[in-house]
Amino acid sequence: MTREQASDDAAKAAARAAGWPWLFALLLCLAGLVLSILLEQIHYKTHTDPSFHSFCGIDRTVNCEIVARSPYSVLFGVPMASWGIFGYVLAAAVSLWGAVSRRRRAIAGYGVYLGFAFLSTSAVLGTISAVLVTAVCILCLATYVVNLLFLACMLFAARPLRAALAEPFRALRARPLRWLAIIMLLAGAAVALVEAHPSYWNDHPQATRSHPTAPTLPTGIEPGGGHFIGAEKPAVTVIEFSDYECPYCRQAHTQLRSMLERFPKLLRVVHRHYPLDLSCNSSLKSPMHKNACFAAMLAECAGLQNRFWQANDYLFAEARVLHSRPNSEIARDLGLDMAALETCLREQGPRAVAFDVDEGNRLDIQGTPTFFIAGKTYTGQLPPWLPGRLEAAAAGKDSGAE
């Protein structure tokens, strides 16, 4: 092998070694692009399909849907996921340019600045998610990792760093019109995105949402526990152990509300919590309703702000989408003080729900809804004789037929 051949081989090896950061950065951009597309789909479905439940909606803390429903998921009228697609396409173009160009160090300067912009955005969004939204999105976290690795690739390709960081400014001074045109092109693309992106999150607004109102009937708390609504001197008292995510409980809630409207001076309903959710009810053998404990705690916390029955109606009506609704949105819907709600959800709420669950287990409840009426237990549905008993009481007759 001649000296020239050895020199050529060494140059080729050096070129291959210098090229791998760009190829790895390109793969990272493609990964970020896929993640952003998934996040855009989740954002769209969360706002347009009430029955949608994503694979990353694990609980109230790790939940992509809650993050997607927060006001911070949109910037300048465009979802953050769409901005992510825009950014990763730009980063992929830089990576591809660096992979095929001989002026890699100069291009690495652009990549480093872009990587720092990505990482700074990740830091801001991550802080907002943890502090203000109080929920995190695992797909968002994955993009933060992609951004960190992209910056690492650019820093590696930019060695020595100081010269690479100075290169974009040299290019700007040397060819200002070219770079002004590029900047105007990118700005135009961003403006086009803002103008063209549909605001689907505003197309399905509060029209289908429940609007809880204050009860007109007497309400209070029973001495033995439970919130009551209805007659002060009832002919019939129904004690219900219920779960806000249980469809049969929702049906019974509608029936009882109808009876309360017909017999406001004869019927009293006492609500007790029995969530079929392992997070607060250890008597269950398998998980069933993932947000039932949270909903029960939310009702109790609303009760501390004198809005239990508004929350009760709201939670039964909105149970299907509760998993994706941020606490701030729920507080706004119910007219609750957010700071007091967050404190209660950590402290008084869990204790109040645990009290009802313990009482339900002591009474050997086997499912929801379970009703206790005149010392007897009815599971699954209200007894068929109940309307007749109330009608008889209204007519001045005390029918004891059961």
Secondary structure, DSSP 8 states (H G I E B T S, - for coil): --HHHHHHHHHHHHHHHHHHHHHHHHHHHHHHHHHHHHHHHHHHHHHH-TT---TTB-SSSBBHHHHHHSGGGEETTEEHHHHHHHHHHHHHHHHHHHHH-S-HHHHHHHHHHHHHHHHHHHHHHHHHIIIII--B-HHHHHHHHHHHHHHHHHHHHT-SHHHHHHHHHHHHHH-HHHHHHHHHHHHHHHHHHHHHS--GGGTS-GGGS------SS-EEE-TTS-EEEE-SS-SEEEEEEE-TT-HHHHHHHHHHHHHHHH-TTTEEEEEEE----TTT-TT-SS---TTHHHHHHHHHHHHHTT-HHHHHHHHHHHGGGGGG--HHHHHHHHT--HHHHHHHHHTHHHHHHHHHHHHHHHTT--SSSEEEETTEEEESS--TTHHHHHHHHHTT------
